[in-house]
Amino acid sequence: MAESPNEPPFLRVGPGILASPVVLSVPHAGRAYSPDLIRASRLPVDRLETLEDRLVDRLIWRAVAEGSTALVAQVPRAEIDLNRDEREVDAAMVSPPPRALLATARTRGGLGLVPSRISGAGAIWLGRMTGAELTRRIDTVHRPYHEALAQLLEDARDRFGVAILLDCHSMPPRDRTRGSAELVFGDRHGASIALDLLEAAIAAAEAEGFSAVRNAPYAGGYITARHGRPDRGIHALQLEIDRSTYLGADLRSPGPGFERTARMIAAVAAALSARAQEAPQSIAAE
């Protein structure tokens, strides 16, 4: 497959000089579907789009306007999933398969580094991907994204004494009649962020009128696990947002809750920043 569109694979948005210890990551909202990617798919683009965290890149505008910096993927998740280990590859979809593979429930379910199946639609691709194409995607998108994110977090830690990654995602609509929460905060079961930062984030979301739970059913993915290093003063928290809270009935376009959800993300980022800057040394030592 040839190079993706001329757009860069991801963008840094926000102030040129870091103004907050909070860095946002939006890895699954990219919509730059290249002609080659579309030709390689047996499914139409509107089915590939179901892999997206639809419009989450637009939800973060208030948080960015208030001082947070964000790294936002342009490349779609169908091309490469930035929230997967680069070894999480379905060997059956690559020829020749990589030597180093990490078999997980996600790869078995078709949602590895390069998604291979979509629930209800079946196999995505017309044929197997070449090993060279997989390497290109890793070298030009996946590794640079994580290197850029790591650098932003280190810069924030060096500037403020502590850094917090808020990794922003969306999840399918949940059953409100059974008490399902609108938000899920994932902290790798306490491993990726200090407890008082997590509590500040949840309190801020609830103050905006959202219901929130911790780690169930999403405890944080590869991004949270890779970058959350509380012992080094770098914390990471995954945020999953029910799509029905901000999208319309079609689950594609902005709905009546869009601005409310943008305010919530900004409030969470502000609460994390305020708590971190109250006592960065004590948080870094937890």
C-alpha positions as CSV (number, residue, x, y, z in Angstrom):
1,M,0.0,0.0,0.0
2,A,1.2,3.5,-0.8
3,E,1.6,6.3,1.6
4,S,-1.5,7.6,3.3
5,P,-2.8,11.1,2.3
6,N,-0.6,14.1,2.5
7,E,-2.0,14.9,5.9
8,P,0.5,14.1,8.8
9,P,-0.4,10.9,10.7
10,F,-1.1,13.0,13.9
11,L,-1.2,16.5,15.0
12,R,-0.1,18.3,18.2
13,V,-2.7,21.0,19.1
14,G,-2.5,23.5,21.9
15,P,-0.1,26.1,23.2
16,G,3.4,26.2,21.7
17,I,4.8,26.3,25.2
18,L,3.2,23.9,27.6
19,A,0.7,25.7,29.9
20,S,-0.6,22.7,31.8
21,P,0.7,19.4,33.1
22,V,-2.2,17.7,31.4
23,V,-1.6,16.1,27.9
24,L,-4.6,14.7,26.0
25,S,-4.3,11.8,23.6
26,V,-6.9,11.1,21.0
27,P,-5.8,7.9,19.1
28,H,-9.0,6.6,17.5
29,A,-10.7,9.6,15.9
30,G,-8.7,9.8,12.7
31,R,-10.6,10.1,9.5
32,A,-7.9,10.4,6.8
33,Y,-8.8,7.2,4.8
34,S,-6.4,6.9,2.0
35,P,-7.6,5.7,-1.5
36,D,-5.3,2.6,-1.1
37,L,-6.8,1.7,2.3
38,I,-10.3,2.0,0.8
39,R,-9.4,-0.2,-2.2
40,A,-7.9,-2.8,0.1
41,S,-11.1,-3.1,2.1
42,R,-14.1,-5.4,1.3
43,L,-16.2,-3.1,3.4
44,P,-17.4,0.4,2.6
45,V,-16.0,3.4,4.4
46,D,-19.0,3.8,6.6
47,R,-18.4,0.4,8.1
48,L,-14.7,1.2,8.7
49,E,-15.9,4.3,10.5
50,T,-17.6,2.2,13.1
51,L,-14.0,1.5,14.4
52,E,-13.6,5.2,15.2
53,D,-14.1,7.0,18.5
54,R,-16.4,9.2,16.5
55,L,-15.6,13.0,16.8
56,V,-13.7,12.7,20.0
57,D,-11.0,14.9,18.4
58,R,-13.6,17.7,18.3
59,L,-14.8,17.1,21.9
60,I,-11.4,18.2,23.3
61,W,-11.6,21.8,22.0
62,R,-12.5,23.4,25.3
63,A,-9.7,21.6,27.2
64,V,-7.2,22.7,24.6
65,A,-8.6,26.3,24.6
66,E,-8.1,26.3,28.4
67,G,-4.4,25.3,28.2
68,S,-4.1,21.6,27.7
69,T,-1.9,20.2,24.9
70,A,-3.2,17.3,22.8
71,L,-1.8,14.7,20.4
72,V,-4.6,13.8,17.9
73,A,-4.4,10.9,15.4
74,Q,-5.3,11.7,11.8
75,V,-4.7,8.2,10.5
76,P,-7.8,6.0,11.1
77,R,-7.9,3.1,13.4
78,A,-8.7,0.8,10.5
79,E,-5.1,1.5,9.2
80,I,-3.4,1.1,12.6
81,D,-4.5,1.0,16.2
82,L,-2.3,3.3,18.3
83,N,-3.8,1.7,21.5
84,R,-2.2,-1.6,20.8
85,D,1.3,-3.0,21.3
86,E,3.0,-3.2,17.9
87,R,3.3,-7.0,18.4
88,E,-0.4,-7.5,18.7
89,V,-0.8,-8.7,15.1
90,D,-3.1,-11.4,13.7
91,A,-0.5,-13.6,11.9
92,A,-3.1,-14.8,9.4
93,M,-3.5,-11.3,7.9
94,V,0.2,-10.6,7.2
95,S,2.5,-12.3,4.6
96,P,5.0,-13.1,5.8
97,P,3.9,-12.7,9.5
98,P,6.2,-10.9,11.9
99,R,8.6,-13.0,13.9
100,A,7.6,-11.4,17.2
101,L,3.9,-11.7,17.9
102,L,1.8,-11.1,21.1
103,A,-1.3,-13.2,21.0
104,T,-4.1,-11.5,23.0
105,A,-7.9,-11.6,23.3
106,R,-7.9,-8.5,21.1
107,T,-6.0,-10.2,18.2
108,R,-8.2,-13.2,18.5
109,G,-11.2,-11.0,18.3
110,G,-10.0,-9.2,15.2
111,L,-9.0,-6.0,17.0
112,G,-5.3,-6.1,17.0
113,L,-2.7,-3.6,15.8
114,V,-4.4,-3.7,12.4
115,P,-8.1,-4.6,12.9
116,S,-9.1,-7.6,10.8
117,R,-12.8,-8.0,11.5
118,I,-15.8,-5.9,12.5
119,S,-18.6,-7.3,14.5
120,G,-21.6,-7.9,12.4
121,A,-19.7,-7.2,9.1
122,G,-17.0,-9.9,9.1
123,A,-13.5,-9.7,7.6
124,I,-12.4,-6.2,6.6
125,W,-9.7,-6.9,4.0
126,L,-9.8,-8.4,0.6
127,G,-6.4,-10.0,1.0
128,R,-3.4,-10.4,3.3
129,M,-1.2,-7.4,4.0
130,T,2.5,-7.5,3.1
131,G,5.0,-7.5,5.9
132,A,6.6,-4.4,4.4
133,E,3.3,-2.5,4.6
134,L,2.9,-3.4,8.3
135,T,6.4,-2.3,9.0
136,R,5.7,1.0,7.2
137,R,2.7,1.7,9.3
138,I,4.6,1.0,12.5
139,D,7.6,3.0,11.5
140,T,5.7,6.1,10.2
141,V,2.6,6.2,12.5
142,H,2.7,4.0,15.6
143,R,6.3,4.6,16.8
144,P,6.3,8.3,16.0
145,Y,3.0,8.8,17.8
146,H,4.2,7.1,21.0
147,E,7.6,8.9,20.8
148,A,5.9,12.2,20.5
149,L,3.5,11.5,23.4
150,A,6.4,10.3,25.6
151,Q,8.3,13.5,24.8
152,L,5.3,15.7,25.6
153,L,4.8,14.0,29.0
154,E,8.5,14.3,29.9
155,D,8.4,17.9,28.9
156,A,5.3,18.5,31.1
157,R,6.9,16.6,34.0
158,D,10.1,18.6,33.7
159,R,8.1,21.9,33.6
160,F,5.5,21.3,36.3
161,G,7.0,18.5,38.4
162,V,4.3,16.1,37.3
163,A,2.5,15.1,34.1
164,I,-0.9,13.6,33.5
165,L,-2.0,11.9,30.3
166,L,-5.8,11.9,29.7
167,D,-6.3,9.3,27.0
168,C,-9.7,10.0,25.4
169,H,-12.0,7.4,23.9
170,S,-15.6,6.6,23.3
171,M,-17.6,3.5,23.8
172,P,-20.9,2.1,22.4
173,P,-24.1,3.3,24.0
174,R,-24.8,1.6,27.3
175,D,-28.0,0.5,28.9
176,R,-29.1,3.3,31.2
177,T,-32.0,1.2,32.5
178,R,-29.5,-1.1,34.1
179,G,-27.5,1.7,35.7
180,S,-24.6,1.7,33.3
181,A,-22.5,4.8,33.7
182,E,-21.9,7.4,31.0
183,L,-18.1,7.4,31.7
184,V,-15.5,4.8,32.5
185,F,-12.2,6.0,34.0
186,G,-9.4,3.4,33.6
187,D,-6.3,3.4,35.7
188,R,-5.0,-0.2,35.2
189,H,-6.5,-1.1,38.5
190,G,-4.5,1.5,40.4
191,A,-1.2,1.1,38.5
192,S,-1.2,4.1,36.2
193,I,-2.2,7.2,38.2
194,A,-2.2,8.4,41.8
195,L,-5.5,7.8,43.6
196,D,-6.1,11.5,44.5
197,L,-5.7,12.5,40.8
198,L,-8.2,9.8,39.8
199,E,-10.6,11.0,42.5
200,A,-10.2,14.6,41.3
201,A,-11.1,13.5,37.8
202,I,-14.2,11.6,38.8
203,A,-15.4,14.3,41.1
204,A,-15.0,16.9,38.3
205,A,-17.0,14.7,35.8
206,E,-19.8,14.1,38.4
207,A,-19.9,17.8,39.1
208,E,-20.8,18.3,35.4
209,G,-23.7,15.9,35.8
210,F,-22.1,12.7,34.4
211,S,-22.2,9.3,36.0
212,A,-18.8,7.6,36.2
213,V,-17.3,4.3,37.3
214,R,-13.7,3.0,37.5
215,N,-12.2,0.2,35.4
216,A,-15.4,-1.6,34.5
217,P,-15.5,-2.7,31.8
218,Y,-12.5,-0.7,30.5
219,A,-9.4,-0.6,32.7
220,G,-7.1,1.2,30.3
221,G,-5.3,-0.1,27.2
222,Y,-1.8,0.0,25.8
223,I,-1.4,3.8,25.9
224,T,-2.3,3.9,29.6
225,A,0.0,1.0,30.4
226,R,2.9,2.2,28.3
227,H,2.9,5.8,29.4
228,G,1.6,5.7,33.0
229,R,4.7,5.8,35.3
230,P,3.6,7.3,38.6
231,D,7.0,6.5,40.1
232,R,8.5,8.8,37.6
233,G,6.0,11.6,38.0
234,I,4.0,10.6,34.9
235,H,0.4,9.5,35.4
236,A,-2.0,8.2,32.8
237,L,-5.8,7.9,32.9
238,Q,-8.1,6.5,30.2
239,L,-11.5,8.1,29.7
240,E,-14.3,6.2,27.9
241,I,-17.4,8.3,27.0
242,D,-20.7,6.8,26.0
243,R,-21.3,7.9,22.4
244,S,-25.0,8.6,23.0
245,T,-24.0,11.4,25.4
246,Y,-22.6,13.5,22.6
247,L,-23.7,12.1,19.3
248,G,-27.1,12.2,17.6
249,A,-29.3,9.2,17.0
250,D,-27.2,8.3,14.0
251,L,-24.1,8.0,16.2
252,R,-22.2,9.9,13.5
253,S,-23.0,13.6,13.9
254,P,-22.9,15.9,16.9
255,G,-25.9,15.6,19.2
256,P,-27.5,17.9,21.8
257,G,-25.1,16.7,24.4
258,F,-22.0,17.6,22.4
259,E,-21.1,20.9,24.2
260,R,-22.0,19.4,27.6
261,T,-19.5,16.6,27.0
262,A,-16.8,19.1,25.8
263,R,-17.3,21.0,29.0
264,M,-16.9,17.8,31.0
265,I,-13.6,17.0,29.4
266,A,-12.3,20.5,30.0
267,A,-13.4,20.3,33.7
268,V,-11.6,16.9,34.2
269,A,-8.4,18.4,32.6
270,A,-8.7,21.5,34.8
271,A,-9.2,19.4,38.0
272,L,-6.2,17.2,37.2
273,S,-4.1,20.2,36.5
274,A,-5.1,22.0,39.7
275,R,-4.6,18.9,41.9
276,A,-1.2,18.1,40.3
277,Q,0.0,21.7,40.8
278,E,-1.1,21.8,44.4
279,A,1.5,19.3,45.5
280,P,3.5,17.8,42.6
281,Q,6.2,16.3,44.7
282,S,3.9,14.4,47.0
283,I,1.9,13.1,44.0
284,A,5.1,12.1,42.2
285,A,6.2,10.1,45.3
286,E,3.0,8.1,45.6
